[in-house]
Amino acid sequence: MKKFLIPSIIVGVLLALYLGMSLFFSFHYYPDTKIGTVKCGLKTSSYAVDRNKQLGEDYMLSVTDRKGNKFTLTGKDFSYGYVPSGEEEKILKKQNGFAWPANVFKTHRYNISASATYDKAALAAKINELSLFNDDYIEEPVNADVKIENKNYEIIDEVPGNKPVADQITKEIETALDDAETSVTLSDDCYVRPEITKDSDVIKNCVSQIQNFMNSTIHYDIYGADENLTSEDIADMLTINDDFSVSLNDKRLTKYVQHLASTYNTYADVRAFKTSSGDVVNIGGGDYGWVINKKGEAAQIVEDIKNGESVTREPKYEQRAFVEGADDIGNTYIEIDYTNQHLWYYKDGSLVVDSDIVSGNLNNGNGSPDGVFKVISRQSPATLKGEDYESDVTYFMPFAYNVGLHDASWRSSFGGSIYKNGGSHGCINLPYDAADTIYKNVELGTPVVAYYREDVKLTSNNAKVSNAYSYSSK
């Protein structure tokens, strides 16, 4: 009998222990049980409820805003209280007390959909008192932008700011209270958003327009020059309008075209001209030289860069010189030295005509215009008419308004000082053979360089109209 007694006692004790513990865990949570924020291991469901109620009385909610600053709402200020939902008891009832040997060493965590009661009007008043609603705390949102500076563009990111949306803030705080949360971080929905962000279509379209413009370059085909309108130059001309459309700034475009004209126009420039006598004279005025068509060039630039392509072309010219480059007189020209009453005509560097002349009468105000001109036309025969004269000539080659080269059969001599008192009405009188040779060889547009070696004052209308170098209105 003793042989079976001791084991029976041991089994009985263990069974009693098992049953006792099973009964205990039918009314108590397993060790290391936590419901929400309440540690309730080895405690009853009523303890969990009472503890949650006590926590409700001391409840505080920490609110974190966009700046990372924290604000505290105290439950007693708006009568916050815990409302049991019965979940604490449900959790315990679902707990299998007879399975305690397998569960006493495990961790048990439960989240419950607890509810709370509070005075919404009092809560709203406390939320409104938070300093995140103060004017001196609020930073207005700023839209994204595109700026063009230093010949390039830059996308300026939007600034979110922290202008609050009161209704959304209240909603998120109430949700936290209902869930018995102890902290809440306000979402982006709690703030007024910028209307335009860097990812907005208007910003993307604006950048696309700028890039299309800047894809363009213009290389100007100008003899002896390396002139380029670069993408950076184009960026400097762009204007971003209020609606984020992109256009060319008229003033900046005009400034660039004026740069082209100022740099490459040779019209009426003062030139250092080496004479046939071997010395150098400075002569300007007249109407000869390169002239860029500023209006036409501006329009062509607009067209070129709108296409977003690189092009090579010459500028739009209003007037072309006979020779390309800054030295636009070249080696084909007519040279007239009024002081020495002599003319030379060179073609491709070879002297074709070397002749005395008679030019306009200086003493009666008909001095021939000086400057750099060009042969305008060739007429044969021609009748020259003025207020008090009419003359038939075989060859007439005007170069300055109504002043030109022509034969003068009525003269028996040329050169010397005849012009001072017995000169023409302004035209350049030539012996017939000289006029004949020039007429038969000269091309339209050939430069005519005419100069005085002494100071003269030209007052005639043809000097004025032809922009004579020595014209004076006084």
HELIX and SHEET records of a PDB file:
HELIX    1   1 LYS A    2  PHE A   24  1                                  23    
HELIX    2   2 SER A   45  GLU A   57  1                                  13    
HELIX    3   3 GLY A   75  PHE A   78  5                                   4    
HELIX    4   4 GLU A   87  LYS A   94  1                                   8    
HELIX    5   5 GLY A   97  ALA A   99  5                                   3    
HELIX    6   6 TRP A  100  ASN A  103  1                                   4    
HELIX    7   7 LYS A  120  GLU A  129  1                                  10    
HELIX    8   8 SER A  131  PHE A  133  5                                   3    
HELIX    9   9 ALA A  166  ASP A  178  1                                  13    
HELIX   10  10 ASP A  188  CYS A  190  5                                   3    
HELIX   11  11 ASP A  201  MET A  214  1                                  14    
HELIX   12  12 SER A  231  MET A  237  1                                   7    
HELIX   13  13 ASP A  250  TYR A  264  1                                  15    
HELIX   14  14 LYS A  294  LYS A  306  1                                  13    
HELIX   15  15 ILE A  418  GLY A  422  1                                   5    
HELIX   16  16 TYR A  432  ASN A  441  1                                  10    
HELIX   17  17 ASN A  461  VAL A  465  1                                   5    
SHEET    1   A 3 VAL A  38  LYS A  39  0                                        
SHEET    2   A 3 THR A  33  ILE A  35 -1                                        
SHEET    3   A 3 HIS A 108  TYR A 110  1                                        
SHEET    1   B 3 LYS A  70  THR A  74  0                                        
SHEET    2   B 3 MET A  60  THR A  64 -1                                        
SHEET    3   B 3 SER A 183  THR A 185  1                                        
SHEET    1   C 2 GLY A  81  VAL A  83  0                                        
SHEET    2   C 2 SER A 115  THR A 117 -1                                        
SHEET    1   D 2 ASP A 145  GLU A 149  0                                        
SHEET    2   D 2 ASN A 152  ILE A 156 -1                                        
SHEET    1   E 3 GLU A 227  LEU A 229  0                                        
SHEET    2   E 3 THR A 217  TYR A 220 -1                                        
SHEET    3   E 3 SER A 310  ARG A 313  1                                        
SHEET    1   F 2 LEU A 238  ILE A 240  0                                        
SHEET    2   F 2 VAL A 246  LEU A 248 -1                                        
SHEET    1   G 2 ARG A 271  LYS A 274  0                                        
SHEET    2   G 2 VAL A 280  ILE A 283 -1                                        
SHEET    1   H 2 VAL A 291  ILE A 292  0                                        
SHEET    2   H 2 TYR A 317  GLN A 319 -1                                        
SHEET    1   I 5 SER A 350  ASP A 356  0                                        
SHEET    2   I 5 HIS A 342  LYS A 347 -1                                        
SHEET    3   I 5 TYR A 333  ASP A 337 -1                                        
SHEET    4   I 5 PRO A 447  TYR A 451  1                                        
SHEET    5   I 5 GLY A 371  LYS A 374 -1                                        
SHEET    1   J 2 ALA A 382  LYS A 385  0                                        
SHEET    2   J 2 GLU A 390  VAL A 393 -1                                        
SHEET    1   K 3 PHE A 396  ALA A 400  0                                        
SHEET    2   K 3 VAL A 403  ASP A 407 -1                                        
SHEET    3   K 3 ILE A 428  LEU A 430  1                                        
END                                                                             
